[in-house]
Amino acid sequence: MIAIMALVDPTFWTNFWPSFWADFAANFIVGIILTMVIAWLWDKRKNKVDARILFQLRSLDEPLAAEFRFVLKNTGNVAFRENEIYWHVFIGEATPSDDLLATDPEPHLIGQVLIDGKNFVHYSGLLPAPAFPGRQLQLFSTYAILRTTDPKFYYFLSTAHGYFPRDLEADEDGDPLLEGVLKKGRIAVTRKT
């Protein structure tokens, strides 16, 4: 058909090429924009897996005495199953009491650990309940005597989806480097009076 038009109409080629390139550019631009929109929608739909440990500090009547409350929050949009999250909390700049407050199951007191030349009390435990998106679950509470007005708390989580915080460095066996926990796993303190 194009060959017949080219032979019959002497202005065919002068009209054909501008029209061809305009159609090509329009289709190319629409194709790219449409592809980008579809990719964006697909990414929004994708599952985001994330969790973190939050902390609340409630001052008590005694000077430098406080109640610590640690909770896990699923900040992603994927549920964690029961017994899927193994958590670790490191308490520095405070001396925790041996008395843990109403926690089921009770966390394991691993003991004192030295990280980057600093002493921390290390607690860990397995979360027995599922963690649904947006929900908070209490890990444990304890009393402590603060050694500073700015206590430092760190954490990491080990799950079937990997370690959290996500960018923790690991050693050759795949275990997280505790020095990386100090860089990436700081727990923000929420003070209650």
N, C-alpha and C positions, 0 to 999 in steps of 0.2 A: 504494500500500500504506500509506504514511504517512497519507494522507488518510482512509482507511477506519479505521485504528487510532485516529486523532484523534477520529473521530465515535463509535466504539464504546466506547472506554475513556475515562472522564472524568479519569483521573489521567495520561493520556498525556503532556500537555505538562509536567507537573511532573517526570516521570521522563525525558522526552526531552532537555531542555536540559542538565541536569547530565551526562547520559551523553554527549551530543554534544560538550560542551566538554572533558570528560575524555579522550575518544577523540582529539579534535583536538590537545590539548596533548601527549598521549603520542606521537602520530604526528609532531608537529612536533619534539619533543625527540629522538626516535629518528632522525628524518631529518637533523637538524643534526649529531648525534654521528656518524652513519654517514657523512655527507658529509665531516666533519672527518677521520675516520680514513682514508677513501679519499684525501683530498687529502694527508694526511701521508705515506701510503704512496707516493703518486705522486711527491712531492718527494724522498723518500729514494731512489727509483729513478732520479731525474733525474741526468744527467751533470754532474759537478763538474769543471771545468777549472781547474787551479792548478799552478804550479811555482815554485820558488825556488832561489836559489843559496846554498849553504852553504860554509863556509870553515874550514880547519884551519890552525893556526899551530904549527909545531914549532920550538922554540928550538934554536939551534946552539951550538957551543962558544964562538964569539966573542961578545963582549958586543954586545947589540942586533942580532945577526944572526939571521935566521929563514928558514924555508922556508914559503912560502905555498902552499896547495893549495885550489883552487876546484872545487867539484862542483855539478852541477845535480841537483835532486831533483824528480821529478814527484810532487807532493803531492795531486793530484786523482785521479779514477778514470777518466780518459780518456787514451788513449795519444796522444802526439805522434808524427807521422811523421818520417822522416829529412828533414833540411834544412828543418824547419818552425820551428825555434827559432833566432833570432838574438839572442845574448846580449851584454851590455855590463857590464863590471866597472870600477869606479873605485877606485883605491888611493890613499888619503891617509895622511899621517903616516908615510910610509915611502918609501925610494928603492929601487925594484925593480932587480934586476940585468938586464943585457941577455941573460943566459942563461936560456932557458926549459927546463924539465926535461921530457924525453920526452913530448911532447904531439902527438897526431895528430888532426886537423890543427893546425898551429901557429896560435895566435891572432894577430890583427893588433894591433900596438901603434899605436894612433891617435896617442898623444902626450900632452902636457900639456894639460889643460883647466882653466879657471878657473870654479868654481861657487860662487856666493855669496861671492866674495872668497877662496876657498881653492883651492890647487893640488891637482890629482889627476892620476894617471897613468891613462889610459883604454885598456883592452884590449877587443877585441870579436872575435866569431867566429860562424860558423854551425855548429850542432851537426849532424854528418853522420849520426848514428845515431838510431834511434827511441828515445823516452823513454817507457817503460811505467810505469803507475801503481806508486808505491812504490819505484821503482828510482832509483839514483844513477849519474850518469855524470860522469867526470872531465872538466873543461874544460881546466885547465892548472895547472902548478906553476911557481914561480919562487923564487929567493932574494931577500932584501931586507935592507936595513939600516933598522931601525926608528928613527924620530925621536922616538918617545914609547913609553911602555909600554902605551898603549891605542890601537892603530892603528884607523883607521876605514876601512871598506870598504862600498861601495854598489854596487847593480846595478839593471838593468832588463832585461826580456826582451821581445822583439817577436815575436809569433807570429800565426798565422792566426786565433787566438781572441782577439787583442787584446794589450794591454800587461800585464805583471806587474811589480810588484805592481799589482793590479787598479785601485786608486783613484789612479793617477798622473794628474796634470793634463796636458793637451795644449794646444799652441798652435793657431792658426787653420788650420795645415796638417795638423794631426793628429799632429805629432811630440811626444814627451813633453818636458815642461819639465824641464831638469836640476835646477832648484831643487827640484822635486817629488821627484826621486830622493833628495835628502838628507833629505826628510821621511819618505818611505815605504819606501825601498829599502835600509835598513841591513842589513848582513849580520852575523849573530851570530857571534862568534869562539869557536871551540872550540880550546883550547890542548892541545897534546901536548908532552911533554917528551922 
